[in-house]
Amino acid sequence: MNWMKRVAAMALVLMMAMALVSCGGKGGSELIYAVESGSAGEAAALEQGWEVNAVGNQATALMEVSSGTSDKAVIDLLMASAMIGEGTSYPDLVLGEELTEEDYAIGCRKGSDLTAFITGVLAELYADGTMNEIAEKYGVQAALVEQEAAEEFKASGDTAETSDVRYIQEKGTLLVGTTEFAPLDYRDENGEWVGFDADMARLVAEKLGVKIEFVEIEWDNKLMELDSKSVDVLWNGMTLTDEVLNGANCTGPYCRNAQVVVEPACN
């Protein structure tokens, strides 16, 4: 009888070990976290002392976990809510712990009057309900930050050299620096950029009286792209970090978010 109990116990231990292996059952110090290079998620993971696998964007970070090349990921809560769980692209991934809370804002060049222009448009769209309507379309209405009434916009100058708004209006196109980041910015089945941020940016371009062009950039190089005028604005769920505040002229927050761990459901 005792030998049967021992065999049963050994079988149970073996099954538990196999389950751990199938789920990537490593110790905490051995885990690899997929993160978007240059993102708030990477900063949060490094602050925890975790080993990271820095990839091009957050969608790729989820692919890394799904394929087993990374154990977990650290991404934005808004994106995780749209991309993981039942009925999504990654039904076998679930939310883990929440690491940080953060605010999203829009970044323009240092000293740019475009920041004040966008701030005014956001205030107008919040007041008339358009902002909330677009947010509901993409399921981010709970994350919206109230936009206070803004002062009437006044350009900082009359020429393209003295005013970013005049510069953009003269060239006729607003260049928006972005990455794939559903539900804020992503391509639909026709290859068109859509999402809460993309739709809001189109309304700003309309108010400016110009066309809009979305420029997919390496997010780690976002401030360099802005300074070089490769893009006119950074509008892609950009977290207000010290680096961003020191390198760009930012609007106030328009969305609240968090950095969260995403892991296989069997964890």
RAGI-V885806 format. One line per field, one symbol per residue. ss: DSSP state (@ for helix, = for strand, . for the rest). psi: psi as a letter, one per 20 degrees, with the letter a starting at -180 (. if undefined). Layout:
# RAGI-V885806
ss: ???
psi: ???
This chain:
# RAGI-V885806
ss: .@@@@@@@@@@@@@@@@@@@@@.....@@@.=====...@@@@@@@@...=====..@@@@@@@@@@....=====@@@@@@@=.....=..================.....@@@@@@@@@@@@@@..@@@@@@@@@..@@@=...................@@@@@@@@.======..=...===.....==.@@@@@@@@@@@@@..======..@@@@@@@@@.....=======..@@@@@@.==....==========...
psi: ghhhggggghgggghhghggghjlnrrgiiqpppqppjrhhgggghhikqpqnprhrhhhghhgghijiqhrqorqgggghhiqrpjahmijqrpcqpgqqrqqrpprqpjpihghgggggggghghjigghghghhjkjhiiqppoqpqqpppqirirhhiphghgghhijpoooprromqjgprpaijjqprrggghghhhghghikrrqppoprohhjghghghikhqhqonllppnrhgghhiroqrrqiqqaqpqpprqhi.
